[in-house]
Amino acid sequence: MTTATTTDPFPPARRTSAAGWVGRGITVLVLWAAWTFALGALLVLTGTAGSPTSRVVAVAVMLVALVPTWFLVRRARARAWVMGVAAVVVVALGLGLGTLGGPSLARMTSVGASLPVATGAQLLTTSSVENSLCLQECSRVTHLYAVPDATSAQAELGVALLADGWEAPDAGGYCRKGFGVRFSGEVDPSVEDPPAAPPGMELLTIEISRCGGP
């Protein structure tokens, strides 16, 4: 008589208890949290948060977190399903980091300094608000000018921006490489004690921020 035998691919000595799997799950979450925090801090400190490639870079770096995840779950029977879910989660985290971040204040200051200036414009003051994480609003730089005519100045600057490669996705706003520029005849609230325009001139506010940002 022949007796059929089966071999357990996960012998009792090598099986992981329920408590062990809970511990591994907690370890994975802690690793992901630390990796996410480190990546977010790196994007902000290097001033690359909110750049056109930030989402691609963030997703690629977050995918590295799957390596220790595999070593922790490789003995699980449903390891393929677990890794699939893990991949979706880390990709979502990477996309979230890439969209939450905005251009650094230094980068926006540099962009503001390179913008065209309307004919006869006089720079009255400059103000800034820094918040690279964009949790409520992004960093922004505001230039307050005195111009002979605000409407003509806006039209002139709009033509100059389009000629310089900027795009106008909506009325009054211009975008290029993740940066946004908006004009207004009103004084922005971020400007403290705004100076008055000289006699015969009007005020023109130029705000540099993340494209599509507040």
Secondary structure, 3 states (H helix, E strand, C coil): CCCCCCCCCCCHHHCCCHHHHHHHHHHHHHHHHHHHHHHHHHHHHCCCCCCCCHHHHHHHHHHCCHHHHHHHHCCCCCHHHHHHHHHHHHHHHHHHHHHHCCCCHHHHHHHHHCCCCCCCCEEEEEEEECCCCCCCCCCEEEEEEEECCHHHHHHHHHHHHHHCCCEEEECCEEEECCEEEEEECCCCCCCCCCCCCCCCCEEEEEEEEECCCC
